Amino acid sequence: MHLNEDAKYRTSTQFRYWNFTPDSLASLRRNTNRAAVERVKAAFDRRRKARIAADKAQNGGEVTVVSELQTKEVECLTLEEEQKLLGYYCAQCLKMGKDNFKYPANVYYMKRFYLFNSPMTYHPKDILKTALFVATKTENHHQDLDKYCGQIGGKKPTLRDDVLAPEFILTQALRFTFEVRHPFRAVLPGHSQSAVQLQQALLSLPQTSGGPEIIHEVHQMEKRITEAHSIASDRYLKNAALLTDAYFLYTPSQIWLAAHLLADEPLTLFYLDTKFTVAPGSNSSAPLKTRVISTIRSCATMISNGDTPSQPTLEERAELTRVDKKLYQCRNPDKIDLIGLNKAQKRDATMDGKLEEGLAKKRKIEREKQEKEADDFWGPPLPNTGAPG
């Protein structure tokens, strides 16, 4: 059985777990924000009640001091504020990946993670370095952890625990699916495939949309194809596309064709024409071709919206500062110390390294049950009568 590329893609974890419709993606983000708000308010409420109870215990059942923390309702981030903050940190994540490792999977690890988690629960700066470290392993560019910590830098040194503490939280949120099918990997094969088809027919193609027909030399056409490849790959696929929701809403082939459309529209449309050839007098592929081009244009619009300056404007920076200050006041207090949480939640261990009593008892019961079932099936063990004399 022969499977085409679309059929193969539909068997991937990226399609099964990380492809959405616009409505389902928006709904997922709303639900994540709503759940985070509820958890944050519940955590603050528990701490408020604990402080009041402690105050009563120390003062004979009376509350002597009611602080602002105990009375003021916490103001949480809106979904729009979350997306602004995540957009900034994803851009920083992309820059760090380029500066150090040239692999952008870390950006989509961040974007995937925050589909199910809120910045109010896990601050992006705590997840960013771990996302990049995981990407170095999944993209076959593994670094020694100590060397990695030295490369990352920052205002304060990055410690091993800073990277390792959120690692399981991140990988669990990713559903342990690490493959990212980057569309920029298809650009070069796509050009190789189309070069023979385009070389002769491009001789009378307009230079740009609406431009005059000009007869070109073959080497000029080769140069044009190469330039389109460079623009599509470097400007759009390795930059703008990663900062949008394109990976969640479109297939890799649609994304790379959309980037190619932005780089050279006449060239891309002609390439698509070669894929929809039909017998003379037949128009059977016209509806499909129209639908495909419409989808690619929609994707191109999304990618072009992500083609923004690498640094935020003064107004954007002021807004980001405001949101970050607001986040400082509404972070879930139960999730701030990820290193401490990681140590406390080590499997089968307490702080002194011994098995928890309840877990040890449960395992003992399970072991005795298994031994009894074995005895029922095989019979009791033979008595030890000693070695023959």
N, C-alpha and C positions, 0 to 999 in steps of 0.2 A: 504494500500500500504506500502510495506517495503522498506525503503531506506538504502542502505549500507553507510559506513562511507564516501566514496568518494562523493556520491551524497549529503550527508548532508553538507560536506565541501563546495561544489560548491554553496550552498545557503548562505554561510556566507559572511559578508562584507569583510573579509580578502581576500577571493578568488576574489570577484567581483571588489574590488578597489585596492588591493595591491598585486596581482599576475601578473607577466609580463613574456614576453619572454626575452632572453638576448638582442636581438636587440632593442626591445621597451624600455627596461630599460635604455640602453645606449643612445638611442635617447632622452628620457625624460631628462636625466641629461645634455646632450649637449644643449638642448633647454633652460633649466633652467639657465645654465651658460651664454648662449648667451643673454638671456633676461636681466639677472642681469647686465652684462657688459654694455648693452645699457642704462639701467636705471641709473647706476652709472655715466657714462659719461655725460648723460643728466643733472643729478643733479649737477655735477661739472661745467658744462657749464652754467647752470642757475646762479649759485653762482658767477662764473667768470664775467658774464655780469652784474650782480647786483652790484658787487664791482666796476666795471669800470664805470657804470652809476652813482654810488654814488660819485666816484672820480671826474667825470666830473661836477656834480652838485655843488661840493664844490670848484671847481677851474675854474669856468667860462667856462665850456665846454671843458676843456683840461684835458688830462690824464697826471698827473704828476709822478705817480709811477706805474710801471708795475711789480708786484711781480711774483715770480716763480709759485705761485698757479694760477695766471691769464694767464700764457703762456704755462706751461708744460702740456702735455697730460697725464692723469692719466693712470698708468699701472695696469691693473686688473689681478686677479688670473685666471690661466688656470683651466680647469676641473681637470687635474691631481693634481694640487696644492690644489684645494678644497677637493678632496678625501683624500689626505694625512692628511690634517687638521681635517677633519671629522672623519677619522679613529682614530686619537689620542683622540678626545673629546668623541667619542663613548666608547672607552676603559675606559676613566675616568668616564663616566656615569655609565658603568657597575660596576666599582669598588665602586662608591658611593652607588649604589643600594645594593650591597652585604654588604657593611659595615653598612648600616642603615636599610634596609628593606627587603632584600632577594628576591626582585621581579624585574626581568629584563625587564619588559614591557617598562620602560623608554628608553632603548636603541633603541628599534624599533620605539618608538615615535620620537626619534631624527632622525633616518634613514628615516622614512616616511616624516617627516617635510622637510628635506633637499632634497627630490625628487623634490619639487616644490619651494623651497627657496634656496638662496645662502648664504654662510657665509658673502659675501660682503654686503648683505642686513640685515641679522640678525646674529650677532656674536654667535657662538656656546656656549660660556660661558654665554650669556644672556638667552639662551633657555634651557640649561642643567638642571638648578635647577627647572625650571617650569615643564619640562618633568618628572622629578622624582616626583615632588609633585602631578602632575596629575595621575601618575602611582600608588601612594599610595592610591588614591581614587578609581581608577578603579580596582585595585587588592585587594580591600576590606581590606586595611591596613591603613585607613585614620588617619592622624596625625593632631593635632591642629597646625595651621599655625605658631604661635609663637614658639611652641616647635620644629617644623620642621626647622625654621630658625636658632634656636640655635644648632640643631644637624648638620646642613650642614657645618657651620663654614667657614673656608677659611682665606685668608690674611686679609680681612676686614669683619665686621659683615654683614650678609645677612638680608636685611630689607624686610618687608612684600611686599612693592611695587616692589622690585626686582623679587619676585616670581609671583605676581599677574598681573603685567603690561603686560607680554607677553602671559598670559594664553589664552585669546580669540584668539590671532594670532595663537597660537599653535593648539588649538582645531579646529579652522576653517581650517587650513592646513590638519589636520587629517580627515577632512570631518565629524567630530563628530562621528567617528567610533573608539571606544576605545578598542574593543576586540582584543587581540592578542592570537592566538591559539598556545600556546607553545608546541612544540613536546616533551619536557621532561616530560610533564604530562602523556604522553602515554607510557613511558618506563616501569613503574611498572605494569600497567595493561597488557602490552604486555608480560612481564615475567610471570605474573600469568597465562595468557592464554597458554603460551608455555610450562610451567613447566611439565605438565602431559605428553605432547607429546614427550618432549625431554628426560625425565628422563631415560627411558630404552634404547632408541636408542643411546644416547650419550656414552654409555659404551665403544664403540669401536671407538669413534671419535678421530682423532689426537689432541694432545694438542695445537699445533699451525700449521700454514700452512706449509706443507711439513714435519711435524714431524712424528715420528713413532706411530703406533697404540698401544694404551696402554689401558688395561682393568682397569676401574675405579670403585671405590665404589660410591654408590648413593650419599652419603654425599659430596664426592668430586665434583660430578656434580652440586649439589646444590650450593656449594661454587663457582664454576666456573660461574654459572648463576648470582649469586649475584655480583661477581667481575665485570662481563661484564656490569651489570646494573649500578654499581657505576662509572665505567670509562666512559661509554656512557653518563650518566647524568651529572656528576660533571666536567669532563674534556672537553667534547665536546659540549653538549647541553646547559649547563649553562654558557659556556665561548666562545669557538671558534666559534660555529655556529652563535652566536648573533653578531659577528663582521664581518660577511660575508654577501653576498647577498642571502644566502640560503632561507630565509623566503620569499623573493620576487620571487624566481624562482622555488621553490619546495613546495610540500604539507607537512604538519606536519608528516604524516606517512612516507614519503620518507626521511625526515630529521632524524627522530629517528632511522630508520633502517640504514641509512648511518652512524650515530654515533655508532650504535651497530656493524656495519661492521668494523669500525676502532678499536673498543674495542676487538672484537673476531670474526674474519672472518669466521672460520669453523662453529662456533655456529650459526651465522647469516644465512649463506648459507643453513645450515641444516633446520633452522626454515622456511626459504622461500620454501625449498623443500616440507615441510609439507603442504604448502598452494597451491601447484600446483600438487596435486595427481590426477592421471587420471586412467582410466581403463587399465588393462594389454593389451599391444599391441597397445595402442593409443598414439599418440604424439601431440594431438591437442593443449595442453597448452605450448608447447616448445617455439613458437615464443613470446608469451606473457611473459613467464618467462624470456627469454633472454632480452627482452626490459625492464622489471622491474629491473632486476639486473644491466643492463647497466646504467639506470637512477640513481639507488642508488649509484653505483660506482662513477658516475659523481658528485653527491652531496657530497659523502665522500671526493673526491679530493678537492672540494671547502672548506669544513669544515677543512680539514687538513691544508690547506693554511692559515687559520685563527688561527691555533694553534701555536701562537708565544709567546715569553716572554712578561710578563705583562709590562715591562719597555722598552722604546725605547733605542736602542744603541746610542753611542756618535754621530755617523754619522747621524742617524735618528733624534736625538734631534737637531743637528745643522741645518738640513734641515727644521725641524718644526719651529725653531726659525726664519729662513730666511723667510719662508712663512708667519708666524705671523706678522713679521715686514712689509712685503709687504701688508698684509691685513690691517694693521693700516693706510696705505696711500691710500687705495682704498675702504674703507667702504662708503656705501651710506650715505652722510651727512644728508639726510632727515629721516633716520631710526635709528640713533645712540641713541637718547634719548627716549627709549621706555616708560619710566615712564611719561615723558612730553607728548608724543603722546597719551598715554592711557588716561590721564586727559583731553586732548584737544578733544578727539574723543568720550567722553561719550555720549551715545545716548540722543538726545533731549536737550542737555545742552551746555551752553557756560561756560566760566570761572567763571561768577558770578552766575551760577546756574539757569538762566532764559532760557525759551524756545527761540530758535532762531526765529527771526521775520519771516523769510520766511517759516519755518516749521509750526509756529503757524498759519500763514495765510492760508497755504495749508490745515491744519487740520480743520480750520474754514469753508473753502469752501466745504470740504468733508462732514462735519457735516450738513451744510445747504442743501447740495444735498441729503443726506440721509433723512433729515426731509421732504424735498419736495416730494421725492419718497414715503415716508410713507403717506403724506397727499393725494397724488394722488390715493393711493390704499385704505386707510381707510377713507379718507375725513378729513376736518379740525377738530381741537379739538372743543368740545362742549363749548359754552359760559358759563362763570362762573356767574350764576345768584344768587349765595348765597344759604345758607341753608334754607330749608322751614320753615316758621314761625309756 
